[in-house]
Amino acid sequence: MRTPVVVQHQNSQLAPGETASFRQTIARLLPQIRPFVPRLVAGFLCALGAGIVALTIPQVLRTMVNSVLHVGGSTSDVWISAAIVAALGLAEAVLVFFRRIFVITPAARIETNLRIRMYRHLQRLPVAFHDKWGSGQLLSRSMADLGLVRRWLAFGSIMLVVSTVTVFVGLWFMFTSSWLLGLIYLVGAIPITIRAFYFRNVFRAASRLSQDQAGDLATNVEESVHGIRVIKAFGRGGQALEGFGVRARQLRDTEIKKARSLSGFLMLVVSVPEITLGAGLLVGIWLTARGDLTVGDLVAFFATAAVLAAPVEGIGMLLGMTLTTKTALDRHFDVMDTENTIDSPADPVTATRGEGRLSLRRVSFAFPDTRPGAAPILDGVDLEVEPGETMALVGITGSGKSTLLQLVPRLYDVTGGSIAIDGVDIRHLDLDVLRSTVSVAFEDTTLFSSSIADNVLLGANLPRGRDPRLALDEALEVAQAQFAYALDDGVETIIGEEGLSLSGGQRQRIALGRAIAAKPRVLVLDDPLSALDVRTEEAVTERLRSVLSGTTTLLVAHRPSTVMLADRVALLRDGHIDDVGTHAELLARNAHYRYVIASLDEPPTVEDVLQSDNSQGNRA
């Protein structure tokens, strides 16, 4: 299973391995919050007002008990007091309503902005990043974690502050009723405060572990669903279930540990105030009996305590929610802090419409995680592909052919040397310009859950006025993908996730059509016809020659039939180009080339060689 790369929080200036504080994490969120501050402040004031209004009701009760509920008291005063309490209750409900109205929209917009911003960043990050991160981890960070952030902004952050302020205001009211009873209640905060420091560290660690495990579990589900045919074909459903069960139980254990930590803290938060209230009741009755405390003051004190019960209990849950949100934001910034090492230059070269000459000069490449001292995959590759030429790239398995092709559109960057198109280093070109100049089709095709037309026209930059249907028809005809018209909805047929409803050969032809529709100057093909029969492959190749006659093509070939249809062949060996020539020339002079060809799927016959040699001579 892929594991997340460890990144340094470069924007927060943290040392490697250092954890951001809550203040540092929230400070990084402020630029997203700032446009919505007025509405969030209005929501906070409404919530605070609702809490204050709730605390004024006990004070009305104190006045009513002290001045109305005695011999000779006025009945009208009772009705007035009841009306005041009812009005305060209505005011509290209205304030709660407006609090939700003010904060829900900003919180949802902040969540959406963060999600779009993260998706944009993921699109720009190099392929090397996606090679190491599990898709479930990225999914959980962009969906579940940001959902936590939204709920905390709309409710948790506001109510945590409001509850804290409410508790302090309530304590002040308690002290005005009786300083001794207020002091007894306040003493109960000491064990809660001490426990809170320990709870914060334990719960934060458990929250981070839980979220990471949930991401790993999501990755496991996604990989199992995508590979369900392989799992079924090899009868490994039980093994897959066992592995999933282990991860699911690990997540369960972590969630239980987190829940126990929170429940233990909540037990303390709820029980200690209740115990102090029991002690306060005994002292309060004693003070009332002595005449040092009025009945109204005693009623107000315990009514205020009843109002504070919900905020005090809620502080524990809100603190847990805040800590969970903090870890969610840390996970979000783990991704956002990953540096994009492949980007457009600050001052890109203005590209002109050239012939499409592809030049590789002393190209070297090693993956970022290659251990020190290990030989690079590519080491000093020199290759010149002439404009309009089709160059086949061959070599033994693992020689770096596919890796070399991915350097041309800068899916990876060279670690040494340079690649140029029409004499311009590709690192000096704007990425969008480069990737509209170079079109790619991979052996491992990736299609999207959309229509065939949308998949084929994905990379097409059609001139103004050109009918998309004409470009689509041409691409499908060249790729020999006319089967699309016979489907239930024709080219508008939705092909399903990753195109798995199609056969391997159909998927490859759709992917090739996508590369053709882009009308590139340089076409890079990573054996995109491996699932086709030889005749279909030859038909596709011949149509490519006529339609893209001016397109420079570099293709990885794993079959002799593909090799013989190229103008020239480059032999990749030990990280560099060992020889370049026609298929017949390399067969005649290079023993390693003969070994590579012999190891391919379809050894060529003498007639194949003669036909290839004659066709290449005619083209020359």
Secondary structure, 3 states (H helix, E strand, C coil): CCCCCCCCCCCCCCCCCCCCCHHHHHHHHHHHHHHHHHHHHHHHHHHHHHHHHHHHHHHHHHHHHHHCCCCCCCHHHHHHHHHHHHHHHHHHHHHHHHHHHHHHHHHHHHHHHHHHHHHHHHHHCCHHHHHHCCHHHHHHHHCHHHHHHHHHHHHHHHHHHHHHHHHHHHHHHHHHHCHHHHHHHHHCHHHHHHHHHHHHHHHHHHHHHHHHHHHHHHHHHHHHHHCHHHHHHCCCHHHHHHHHHHHHHHHHHHHHHHHHHHHHHHHHHHHHHHHHHHHHHHHHHHHHHHCCCCHHHHHHHHHHHHHHHHHHHHHHHHHHHHHHHHHHHHHHHHHHCCCCCCCCCCCCCCCCCCCCCEEEEEEEECCCCCCCCCCCCEEEEEEEECCCCEEEEECCCCCCHHHHHHHCCCCCCCCEEEEEECCEEHHHCCHHHHHHHEEEECCCCCCCCCEHHHHHCCCCCCCCCCCHHHHHHHHHHHCCCHHHHHCCCHHHCECCHHHCCCCHHHHHHHHHHHHHHCCCCEEEEECCCCCCCHHHHHHHHHHHHHHCCCCEEEEECCCHHHHCCCCEEEEEECCEEEEEECHHHHHHHCHHHHHHHHCCCCCCCHHHHHHHHHHHHHHC
